[in-house]
Amino acid sequence: MDATFALEVLDKAPYVTISMTRADGTPYGLPLSLARTDERTFYFHCASEGDKLDCIAHNPTVFLSAVTKCTPTVGPKDGSFTLQYSSATAIGMAEIVTDREEKIAGLKAICLRFLPHHMDAFDDAIIRSLERTVVVRITLTEPPVGKRKQYDKQGEEMTGQSSESHHACMNGQVVKDEDEVKWGTNNN
């Protein structure tokens, strides 16, 4: 699946698992609540010390993975036991945000994604906790990759197109591959 599809999955997932490397070379991963502000930029927040920050200081390269719509099913044509799912993975660089305005913007993006109906409390929360909250920016270093297993109404497994591209093709529209324009190449 293309980068547009993968970004849709990352946006819809209630959390995204971030994998990192500890200083001793062992893996470390955990689910985090991320908010995306453009095609390459995600934010999360955390306390001012802990494993996440130690890993980022050692090696800022991170791996993101998310799954949505994971449903056990029986294959409509062959009766096989399988899953219908949408998933996405991406590689990026994590960096602690030091600019105060970007830090507030990152926190605002997180709040707008997860608690949009409580933004009236945002300014008070910033006053209370900005100085003790760390904001981390993840910048993707290559296009995200999506995968999907889904059956159409006729029981056929759907091909590798984003949901927008699939709907446009089904409606007879020609769709330009914008991922090639945004990322420079299409590696999917």
N, C-alpha and C positions, 0 to 999 in steps of 0.2 A: 504494500500500500504506500501511497505517497506521503510527503511531509505534511500536507494539509490534513489528511486523515489522522496521522500520528499526533499532531497538535490538538485536534478535536478530542482524541482519547485522553491526552494529558490534561486537557481542560475539564473534561467530564469526570475523571477519576476523583473520588473523595480524598485520596492521598496518592502520593507517588513514592515508590521505594527508591531511595538514594543509596547507592553503594559507593564506598570509599575504601581507601587503604590506610591501615594504621602504620605507624613508624616502624614496627617490627615486621611489616610485610603481610600481616594477616588481614583478611577482608572485614569490613564493617558496613552494615547496611541497616536502614531503618525507614519506616514509612513516615513521610512528612506531608504537611499541608502546604502545597505550593500555589503561588499565583503567577500567572504569565502576563507580561505587559506588552510584548511584541513577539515576533517570530522566533526570537532567540533568547529572550530574557525571562528568567523566573526568579522569584524571591521566596525565602522562608525566614522565619525568625527563631531564635533560641536564646538560652541563657548565656551569660558571658564566659562560661567555662564548660568543658565537657569533651567527650569523645569526638563529636562532630568537628569542633574547632581544632582539636589536636590533629585530626586526620587532614583537614584542609591546610593547616600549617605545614604538614609533612608533604602532602601531595594534593594539589587542588583539583586534579582530574576526578570527575564524578561520573557515575553511570545512573541514568534515570530509567525506571520501568514502571509501567502502569497497565492494568487490565480493567476493562469495563464489559458489561453485558456478558458475563461468563455464565452460560446456561447449559447444564447437561441435557443431551438430547439423543434421540435415536435417528440415525441417518435415514432420511425419507426414501431414498432409492434402494439402499442395500441393507438397512436394518442394523448398521454398525453402531456401537456405543461411542459417542463422541461429545465434544463440547462446541457450542457456538460461542464465539468470543470476539472482542476487539482488544488489541494490545498495542503498546507503543514503547519504544526504547530510544534513548538519546545519550550522547556523550557531551559533557560540558566542563567548563572551568568554574570552580566556586571561589568567591572572593568576599571577604568581609567588607561591607559598605561602611565607609568612614564619613562620607559627605552627609551632613545632617538632613538636607532637603531630599536627597535620594533615599535616605533611610526612612523618612516619613512617607515618601511616595511608595516605597516598597511595602510598608506596613498598611498603608491605605489600600493598596491593591489586594493584599491578603484579606483585609477586613471586608472590602467590597465583594470579594468572591465568596467568603464564607458567612458573613453576617451583614448583608446589605441593608437589612431593615433596622439595624442598630447603629447606623453611622452618626446619629445624633450624639452618641457617647464617645466618638473617636477622639475629638480634641482633648477631652478630659483624660482619656487613657494615655494619650501621648504625653501630656503634662506629668502624669503619675509615673510612667514607666519607660519613657524613651531612653533615658541614660543607662538603665540597667538591662536593656534589650539589645541583642545583637541581631542585625539583619544581614543575611547572606544573599548575594546575587549569584545565580548560575547563568552563565552565558554559553549557549550551545556552540560547539566548535564544528559541527557538521549537521546536515539535515537529519531530523528524527526519522525513524523507520516505524511503520505501522504494519500490523498483521491482522488478518481477520479470517474467521471461518463463519460463514453465514449462508443459509439457504434461502432462495427466493420462493415465491408462492407455488412454483411448479416443482419444487424439491431439488432444484439444481444448485450446486454450490456456486456462490457469486464470485466473480473475478476480482482482481486487485485494482479497484478504483476507489477513490475517496467517495464518501457519501454524496457530496455535492456533484462530483464528476459523474457518478452513477446516475443520479437523478436527472442531470442535464442530458446525458446520453439517452436515457429512457424517454426523454421528451423531445429527442431529435435535434438537440442543440449541439453545436461544436464547442468544445471546451479547450482553451489553450492551457498548456501545462505551466502554470505560474510558478511551480516549485523550481523549475529550471531557471527562471528569471530571478527569483529571490535568492537562491543558493548557488547559482553558477553552474551546477551540474545536477543531473538527476541520477542518483545512485541506487534507485530502487528497482 
